[in-house]
Amino acid sequence: MGNWEGVRLWGGGDAAQVQARLAAGADPCAPSGSGGWTMLHVAAELASPEVVAAMAGAARELDGLAEGRSALWLAVYSGRYENAQVLAAAGADPWLPMMAGWSPGRLSLAGPEPELFPSRPAGVWLTPVEAEAAALGRELKATLTGFHFDGTGLLCVADVDAAEAVRRLDGTPMSEEELLAHYDVEVDEDFDPEEEDEDAWRWLDDVQDLRLVGVTDVPGGCVVAQPWGYQPQTPVVGRTLSTGTIAYGVYANPKSGNQGSIFTDGTITGWDLHPGGSPWEDATSDEVLLSYLYRSNAAAYACGYVGLCPPNARPVTGPPDAWVLLPDRDYWHDSVRS
């Protein structure tokens, strides 16, 4: 019985079951799969405070690292703040540097519980840039949450407005009436193409033309979106719109998860990224912070990366400021025209 086989930790876990295994000699610091993760790490992210307290009381090492992070760090990152308090009370060090310098305590300063660990050492704070990023993160999470995102393509572009984006892409803006005629679509006779109802354009989901994208102005730039495809973050679109600036693209692939890309001044500088996912052990300081601020929210991550702050979710969910039909070309391989 001195092992963890059959023990469930997700969904809070079973405190009585965990205590019985601990009494039988099970080691909370025992490996749990690859990457050096321990049962204590898993509990910190998934289990109840009661389970974490039981494991912490039996752990021989509370600050052991797995992929560069401790169980306490993982509790903070996952938003399991009660678990973090339990681990700190048991002796885990909130101020132990890890993950590009982000200790569990310093990471908490950027989140919704900045007073989580009151014993903050002198000289530990957020830089002005980090504090600004954290403030933007709070706004974006409040705005870009709670909507269907799977299948959506997105490109967030700094310092380029919608009109300039359309010009650069050589696109053709189309009204709802023109779209109906172009795609030879029949809709209910009561359909009003000028209606401000966000569902009024949902008939386009049945069209799913990869050349058709939505473009919307937002403070600081624009958002190019396609509710049914990957076009906004293809290399040609990304390189064209990022000339002289920066853009972050996302395709919420229903089969493989969110795929991110970075375009800087017409060049692809990041590809096959995982916005909204956990940071790798060798992540930069900026990447760790963004991953924490926008955990499991790829749309907010893309906006936050380039500093855009849309006032609502419409640039992502639609309807956009303008529907734009792109020219027929190879958006994966064509050279970018000036």
C-alpha positions as CSV (number, residue, x, y, z in Angstrom):
1,M,0.0,0.0,0.0
2,G,3.0,2.3,0.2
3,N,2.5,3.7,-3.2
4,W,0.2,6.1,-5.1
5,E,-1.4,3.6,-7.6
6,G,-5.1,4.3,-8.0
7,V,-5.0,7.6,-6.0
8,R,-7.0,10.3,-7.6
9,L,-5.8,13.9,-7.0
10,W,-7.7,15.8,-9.7
11,G,-11.0,17.4,-8.6
12,G,-9.7,17.9,-5.1
13,G,-8.8,14.3,-4.4
14,D,-9.8,12.1,-1.5
15,A,-8.2,13.3,1.7
16,A,-8.9,10.0,3.6
17,Q,-7.4,7.9,0.8
18,V,-4.3,10.1,0.7
19,Q,-3.8,10.0,4.5
20,A,-4.1,6.2,4.4
21,R,-1.4,5.9,1.7
22,L,0.8,8.3,3.6
23,A,0.3,6.1,6.8
24,A,1.3,3.1,4.7
25,G,4.6,4.8,3.7
26,A,3.8,6.4,0.3
27,D,6.2,9.2,-0.5
28,P,4.7,12.5,-1.6
29,C,8.0,13.4,-3.2
30,A,7.9,10.3,-5.3
31,P,8.0,10.8,-9.1
32,S,4.7,11.1,-10.9
33,G,5.4,10.6,-14.6
34,S,8.1,12.3,-16.6
35,G,9.8,15.6,-16.1
36,G,10.5,15.1,-12.4
37,W,7.0,16.0,-11.3
38,T,6.2,14.6,-7.8
39,M,2.9,13.8,-6.3
40,L,3.2,16.9,-4.2
41,H,3.5,19.0,-7.4
42,V,0.4,17.3,-8.8
43,A,-1.5,17.9,-5.6
44,A,-0.5,21.6,-5.5
45,E,-2.2,22.1,-8.8
46,L,-5.2,19.8,-8.6
47,A,-6.0,18.7,-5.0
48,S,-7.8,20.3,-2.1
49,P,-5.9,22.2,0.7
50,E,-6.6,19.2,3.0
51,V,-4.8,16.8,0.7
52,V,-1.9,19.3,0.1
53,A,-1.6,19.8,3.9
54,A,-1.4,16.0,4.5
55,M,1.2,15.6,1.8
56,A,3.2,18.6,2.9
57,G,3.4,17.3,6.4
58,A,4.9,14.1,5.2
59,A,7.2,15.6,2.5
60,R,11.0,15.4,3.0
61,E,11.5,18.3,0.6
62,L,9.0,21.0,0.1
63,D,11.1,23.1,-2.3
64,G,12.1,20.4,-4.8
65,L,12.0,21.5,-8.4
66,A,10.4,19.8,-11.3
67,E,11.1,21.4,-14.7
68,G,12.4,24.4,-12.8
69,R,9.5,25.0,-10.5
70,S,8.5,24.0,-7.0
71,A,5.1,22.7,-5.8
72,L,4.5,26.2,-4.2
73,W,5.3,27.9,-7.5
74,L,2.9,25.6,-9.3
75,A,0.1,26.4,-6.8
76,V,0.5,30.1,-7.4
77,Y,0.7,29.7,-11.1
78,S,-2.4,27.6,-11.2
79,G,-4.4,30.0,-9.1
80,R,-4.7,27.5,-6.2
81,Y,-3.9,30.2,-3.6
82,E,-5.2,28.2,-0.6
83,N,-2.9,25.4,-1.5
84,A,-0.1,28.0,-1.8
85,Q,-0.8,29.2,1.7
86,V,-0.8,25.7,3.1
87,L,2.6,24.9,1.5
88,A,4.1,28.2,2.8
89,A,2.8,27.5,6.3
90,A,4.4,24.0,6.1
91,G,7.8,25.6,5.3
92,A,8.0,26.0,1.5
93,D,9.9,29.1,0.6
94,P,7.9,31.7,-1.3
95,W,10.9,33.8,-2.2
96,L,13.2,31.1,-3.6
97,P,14.2,32.2,-7.1
98,M,13.3,30.0,-10.0
99,M,11.7,30.2,-13.5
100,A,13.8,33.1,-14.9
101,G,13.9,34.7,-11.5
102,W,10.1,34.5,-10.8
103,S,9.9,33.1,-7.3
104,P,6.4,31.9,-6.2
105,G,6.0,35.1,-4.1
106,R,7.2,37.5,-6.8
107,L,4.8,35.8,-9.3
108,S,1.9,36.3,-6.9
109,L,2.6,40.1,-7.0
110,A,1.4,40.1,-10.6
111,G,-1.8,38.2,-9.9
112,P,-5.1,38.8,-8.0
113,E,-3.6,38.0,-4.6
114,P,-0.5,40.3,-4.3
115,E,-0.6,40.0,-0.5
116,L,-0.6,36.2,-0.5
117,F,2.8,36.1,1.2
118,P,3.0,39.1,3.6
119,S,6.7,38.5,4.6
120,R,8.0,40.0,1.3
121,P,11.7,40.7,1.5
122,A,13.0,44.2,0.9
123,G,13.7,44.9,-2.7
124,V,11.3,42.4,-4.1
125,W,8.7,44.1,-6.4
126,L,7.5,44.3,-9.9
127,T,9.3,46.6,-12.3
128,P,7.1,49.4,-13.8
129,V,6.9,47.4,-17.1
130,E,5.8,44.3,-15.3
131,A,3.2,46.2,-13.2
132,E,1.8,47.7,-16.4
133,A,1.7,44.2,-18.0
134,A,-0.1,42.9,-15.0
135,A,-2.7,45.7,-15.1
136,L,-3.3,45.0,-18.8
137,G,-3.7,41.3,-18.0
138,R,-6.5,42.0,-15.5
139,E,-8.3,44.1,-18.1
140,L,-8.0,41.5,-20.8
141,K,-9.0,38.6,-18.7
142,A,-12.2,40.5,-17.7
143,T,-12.9,41.2,-21.4
144,L,-11.8,38.2,-23.3
145,T,-13.2,35.3,-21.3
146,G,-16.2,33.0,-21.6
147,F,-16.7,32.6,-25.4
148,H,-16.1,29.8,-27.9
149,F,-12.6,30.1,-29.4
150,D,-11.9,26.7,-31.0
151,G,-11.4,26.9,-34.8
152,T,-10.7,30.7,-34.7
153,G,-7.7,32.3,-36.3
154,L,-6.4,35.6,-34.9
155,L,-3.7,38.2,-35.6
156,C,-3.2,41.0,-33.1
157,V,-1.2,43.8,-34.7
158,A,0.3,46.8,-32.9
159,D,0.3,50.3,-34.4
160,V,-1.6,49.4,-37.6
161,D,-5.2,50.4,-37.9
162,A,-7.9,48.5,-39.8
163,A,-7.8,50.7,-42.9
164,E,-4.0,50.3,-43.2
165,A,-4.3,46.6,-42.6
166,V,-6.8,46.3,-45.5
167,R,-4.5,48.4,-47.7
168,R,-1.5,46.3,-47.0
169,L,-3.4,43.0,-47.6
170,D,-4.8,44.4,-50.9
171,G,-8.2,43.3,-49.5
172,T,-11.7,44.2,-50.6
173,P,-14.1,45.4,-47.9
174,M,-17.5,43.9,-48.3
175,S,-20.9,44.8,-46.7
176,E,-23.3,42.2,-45.5
177,E,-25.4,42.7,-48.6
178,E,-22.3,42.2,-50.9
179,L,-21.4,39.1,-48.9
180,L,-24.8,37.6,-49.3
181,A,-24.7,38.2,-53.1
182,H,-21.1,37.0,-53.4
183,Y,-21.7,33.7,-51.7
184,D,-25.2,33.3,-53.1
185,V,-26.6,32.8,-49.7
186,E,-30.3,32.8,-48.9
187,V,-31.3,33.8,-45.4
188,D,-34.5,34.3,-43.5
189,E,-36.6,37.1,-44.9
190,D,-36.4,38.9,-41.6
191,F,-32.6,39.0,-41.7
192,D,-31.3,42.5,-41.2
193,P,-27.6,42.8,-42.3
194,E,-27.3,46.1,-40.4
195,E,-28.5,44.5,-37.1
196,E,-26.1,44.9,-34.2
197,D,-26.8,41.4,-33.0
198,E,-23.5,39.5,-32.9
199,D,-25.3,36.4,-34.2
200,A,-26.6,38.2,-37.3
201,W,-23.6,37.2,-39.3
202,R,-23.3,33.6,-38.1
203,W,-24.5,32.3,-41.5
204,L,-20.9,33.0,-42.6
205,D,-19.9,29.9,-40.6
206,D,-21.5,27.9,-43.3
207,V,-19.4,29.7,-46.0
208,Q,-16.0,29.3,-44.3
209,D,-14.1,30.9,-47.1
210,L,-10.4,31.1,-46.0
211,R,-10.0,34.3,-48.0
212,L,-12.6,36.1,-45.9
213,V,-11.4,37.7,-42.7
214,G,-12.8,40.3,-40.2
215,V,-10.8,43.4,-39.4
216,T,-11.5,45.5,-36.3
217,D,-9.9,48.6,-34.9
218,V,-8.8,48.4,-31.2
219,P,-6.9,50.9,-29.1
220,G,-3.2,50.6,-30.1
221,G,-3.8,48.7,-33.4
222,C,-6.1,46.2,-34.9
223,V,-7.3,42.6,-34.8
224,V,-7.7,40.3,-37.8
225,A,-10.0,37.4,-37.1
226,Q,-11.5,34.4,-38.8
227,P,-14.0,32.4,-36.7
228,W,-13.6,29.3,-38.9
229,G,-9.9,29.1,-40.0
230,Y,-6.2,29.8,-39.7
231,Q,-5.8,32.5,-42.3
232,P,-5.0,35.5,-40.1
233,Q,-1.8,33.9,-38.7
234,T,-0.5,32.5,-42.0
235,P,3.1,33.7,-42.9
236,V,2.0,36.1,-45.7
237,V,-0.6,37.8,-43.6
238,G,1.6,38.0,-40.5
239,R,4.7,39.3,-42.3
240,T,2.7,41.8,-44.4
241,L,1.0,43.4,-41.4
242,S,4.0,43.3,-39.0
243,T,6.2,45.4,-41.3
244,G,7.5,48.2,-39.0
245,T,5.8,46.8,-36.0
246,I,5.0,43.5,-34.2
247,A,2.1,41.0,-34.4
248,Y,1.0,37.9,-32.6
249,G,-1.0,35.2,-34.3
250,V,-3.1,32.3,-32.9
251,Y,-4.9,29.4,-34.5
252,A,-7.1,27.6,-32.0
253,N,-6.7,24.2,-33.7
254,P,-9.6,22.0,-32.4
255,K,-7.4,18.9,-33.0
256,S,-4.1,20.0,-31.4
257,G,-4.7,23.1,-29.3
258,N,-3.7,26.7,-29.6
259,Q,-0.8,27.4,-32.0
260,G,1.0,30.7,-31.7
261,S,3.3,32.7,-33.9
262,I,5.2,36.0,-33.6
263,F,6.0,38.4,-36.5
264,T,8.5,41.2,-36.0
265,D,9.0,43.8,-38.8
266,G,8.0,41.4,-41.6
267,T,9.9,38.4,-40.2
268,I,8.7,35.3,-38.5
269,T,10.4,35.4,-35.1
270,G,8.3,32.7,-33.3
271,W,6.4,29.7,-34.6
272,D,4.5,26.7,-33.2
273,L,4.2,28.4,-29.8
274,H,1.6,27.5,-27.1
275,P,0.0,30.8,-25.9
276,G,-2.0,30.3,-22.7
277,G,0.0,27.1,-21.9
278,S,2.5,26.5,-19.1
279,P,6.0,28.0,-19.7
280,W,8.9,25.8,-20.5
281,E,11.7,25.5,-18.0
282,D,14.0,27.7,-20.1
283,A,11.3,30.4,-20.8
284,T,12.4,34.0,-20.6
285,S,11.2,36.3,-17.8
286,D,8.6,37.9,-20.1
287,E,7.3,34.6,-21.3
288,V,6.8,33.4,-17.7
289,L,4.9,36.5,-16.8
290,L,2.6,36.4,-19.9
291,S,2.0,32.7,-19.3
292,Y,0.8,33.4,-15.8
293,L,-1.3,36.4,-16.7
294,Y,-3.1,34.7,-19.5
295,R,-3.2,31.0,-18.4
296,S,-5.5,29.1,-20.6
297,N,-6.6,32.2,-22.5
298,A,-4.8,32.3,-25.9
299,A,-6.9,35.3,-27.3
300,A,-5.9,37.5,-24.3
301,Y,-2.3,36.3,-24.6
302,A,-2.1,37.4,-28.2
303,C,-3.6,40.9,-27.4
304,G,-1.4,41.3,-24.3
305,Y,1.8,40.3,-26.1
306,V,1.5,43.3,-28.5
307,G,-0.2,45.6,-26.0
308,L,-3.7,45.8,-27.4
309,C,-6.7,46.2,-25.1
310,P,-10.0,45.8,-26.9
311,P,-12.9,47.2,-25.0
312,N,-15.0,44.0,-25.5
313,A,-14.7,40.6,-27.1
314,R,-16.2,41.7,-30.5
315,P,-12.8,41.9,-32.3
316,V,-12.4,38.2,-31.6
317,T,-15.9,36.9,-31.6
318,G,-17.4,39.2,-34.2
319,P,-19.0,40.9,-35.9
320,P,-15.9,42.8,-37.0
321,D,-15.7,46.4,-38.2
322,A,-15.3,45.2,-41.7
323,W,-15.4,41.9,-43.6
324,V,-12.5,41.8,-46.1
325,L,-12.1,39.4,-49.0
326,L,-8.4,38.7,-49.6
327,P,-6.8,38.2,-53.0
328,D,-6.4,34.6,-54.2
329,R,-2.7,33.7,-53.5
330,D,-0.6,31.2,-51.5
331,Y,-0.6,32.6,-48.0
332,W,1.9,30.0,-46.8
333,H,4.6,30.5,-49.4
334,D,4.2,33.7,-51.5
335,S,6.7,36.4,-51.1
336,V,5.5,39.5,-49.3
337,R,4.8,42.5,-51.6
338,S,5.7,46.0,-50.5
